[in-house]
Amino acid sequence: MLVEGGNILRQAIMITGFVFVMMLVIEYINVQTKGLWHTHLLGSGWKQYIVAALLGVIPGCLGAFTAVSLFSHRLISFGAIVTAMIATSGDEAFIMFAMFPQKALLLTVVIFGIGILAGYITDRIPFTEKFLSRFSESKFPLHDEEHCKCFQRGSFLLNIMKPSNYRMALTLLIVSLIIATATGLIAGNAEMWLKITLILAIAFSLFIVISVPEHFLKEHLWDHIVKIHMPKIFAWTLGTLLAIHFLLHFIDIQSWVTENLLIMLLLAILIGIIPESGPHLIFVTLYAEGMIPFSILLASSIAQDGHGSLPLLAESKRGFLYVKFVNMLVALVVGLMGYIMKL
């Protein structure tokens, strides 16, 4: 029990740490470019759906985490976050490519297209404007003041030699993430290329913390990300993972899915509510063994998003439910079509 508790705690720290890094990098890039990419994403029509779908289909949850960070800062629309969550299959993507690579590639292409179409349609529904207004307080503050220039050569050395308490704390946090990732304490089962990518991303965030001026460090990184976002994300992530662990420990879900195809379809969609990769593995395994058709796996992949929506749950419970509702509705329509067509 202690070992399992330790694994859950490490997983919560890993998710929170990676979300922190993604949010830090996004904050930095946005201020450096004075909102240039913000303008391109929000004003580019189909481009934001394509970007969101590309983030979603990246195996694992980092792309989905990035999409949530973009959405929480109003850099992409509600429809675009729906696109990302439909397109993502979480950690199961790695397993599917290992077990049935050709079908996994087909599945990826299909959910990529469905995600873009669903996101576009969602943004055309009137209620999305009212929903997005609830996130107005999360918009990136764009600064033109001189002290918000994020990189100044003259002060770079001074930041290293005489760091403030905020800079020291953030530096220690990021260095700990690098060491934990490099030693396998977190993300220990990840592929080597993924570990290297993570370490490089975290290292870039270390450069940001060392190089930015004190104003940016305190107001953007410490007061905004660390004090407001991180405690909620960690608490909700850890609590959700613990609840899911105990729920799955006492309920034999796999025996339920063998009853009949329609029940399995509905169950696959309902299990998609759970912001966790594990339950989806049941349908991956059943498909690999030829026990369920492609349409059930497709519906499950659309409805679930691995850990990708956990940060969204921490940021806004209502936002999490809205995204899940749309994704489950899409999964039901697509799954029933496949069920009728015997795909």
Residue, then its C-alpha position, 0 to 999 in steps of 0.5 A: m500500500l505504501v509503495e502504491g501510495g508513493n507511486i501515486l504521489r510521484q505521478a501527481i508531482m510529475i504531472t504538476g511539475f510538467v504543467f508548471v514547466m509548460m505554463l512557464v514557457i508559454e508565459y515567457i514566449n507570450v510576453q517576449t513576443k508581446g502576444l504575437w502568437h496569441t493573435h495568430l492562434l485566436g485570429s487564424g480560424w482553422k489554424q488553432y484547431i490544427v495546432a490543438a489536434l497536433l498537440g493532442v495526437i502527441p503520444g502521452c499527455l504533455g501535448a494535452f497539458t500544453a493545450v490546457s495551458l493555452f486554453s486557460h490563458r485564452l490562447i485557444s478557443f473552447g472548440a480548440i480544447v475540445t479538439a485537443m482532448i478528442a485527439t489525445s489518447g494519453d499514454e495508451a498511444f504508446i501501447m497501441f503503437a506497440m501492439f497494433p501499429q497500423k491500426a493505431l496510426l489509422l486511429t490517430v488519423v481518424i481522431f485527428g480529423i474528428g477532433i478538428l471538425a468537432g472543435y470547429i462545430t463547437d465554436r459555432i454554438p452560441f453558448t461557447e461565447k458565454f462560457l469563454s467569458r468566465f476565463s477572461e481573468s486568465k488572459f495573459p497580461l501583455h506588458d510594454e514596460e521596459h522592465c518586462k523585457c525578458f532577457q537583458r544581458g547586463s542583468f543575467l550575471l547579476n541574477i546568478m550571483k545575487p539571486s532573490n529568494y523567489r529566483m532561488a526557490l524556482t531554481l531549486l524546484i526546476v533543478s529538482l525536476i531535472i534530477a528527478t527526470a534524469t534519475g527516473l524518480i519521475a517518468g521512470n518508464a518513459e522512452m529515452w527520447l521522451k526523457i531527453t525531450l522533457i529534460l531539455a524543456i525543463a532546462f529551458s525553463l531553468f534558463i527562463v527563471i535565471s534570465v528574466p527580470e525580477h518583475f516578471l519573475k515575481e508577478h508572472l511566475w511566482d504570484h501567477i503560476v506558483k501561488i494560484h495555479m500549482p496548489k490547485i493542480f497538485a491537490w486535484t491531481l493527487g486527490t483524483l489519482l487516489a480516488i481512481h486507485f481505490l475505485l478501480h481496486f474494488i470494482d472489476i470493470q473488465s468483467w462488465v465490458t464482456e457482456n455485449l457490444l452496445i453495453m461495451l460502447l456505452l461503458a467505454i464512453l462513460i469510463g471516458i469521464i475518468p481523467e486517467s489513462g488506466p481504464h482505457l487500457i481495458f479496451v486497448t487490450l480487448y481490441a488487441e485480442g479481437m474481442i471488440p470492434f474498432s468502433i468501440l476503441l475509437a469511441s473510447s479514444i474520443a471520450q477519454d483523454g488520459h491525464g490531459s484534462l486533470p489540469l483543466l479539472a483543477e482550473s475549472k470543474r465546470g470547464f472540465l464537465y463541458v469539455k467531457f460532455v462534448n467529447m462524450l457526445v461526439a464519441l456516442v455519435v461516432g461509436l453508434m455509427g460504427y456500431i451500426m456499420k459493424l466497423 
